[in-house]
């Protein structure tokens, strides 16, 4: 694994740099392999990146060769304002010429969320092998307490070794979530953390502090087996 930290003045500058990087990465990978798999995250930080990818870089990316997945989902309808899928749809998917079959939202329309997690796990296994590379790029954020995707401190999902997607109840609203797990995330070629805002200072300090492990700061559990890990952070998040 290679690890890199890139620092920027603010969220806009950070987002512009990530968008340019992602456009090049997608184009190069598609030229070489014919396809690209991208995992999106929720939260507010990726919104600016999404809009840049869907406008400034819309014509520079071969969207017809891109498959989109989600790192986690709140167990609410896809029309709910809390839905990660709805956020992605409004800020990116509605703006780009991507075939409907290339977008893979986490299902939230069945009564049993555990079964929905099993269904998404099965869908992932239809597209990725048990060994070797999984996704080409995973975009993640970090919560104030160090959670990422819906992997929260002390969650049983942190020690999951077999399943790629699990149902979990978390200490945040809404409580019911489906999240991808370390076994599939850590086989990505690239993992990008986008971190913006002064409220993320404590989380970043935990990432750097050896006294915290992945149980107390789940973001520390993201260590690509054979890929790159890049932290894109702004000045507010790092305190200057």
Order of alpha helices (4+ residues) and beta strands (2+ residues): beta-alpha-beta-alpha-beta-beta-alpha-alpha-beta-beta-beta-alpha-beta-alpha-beta-alpha
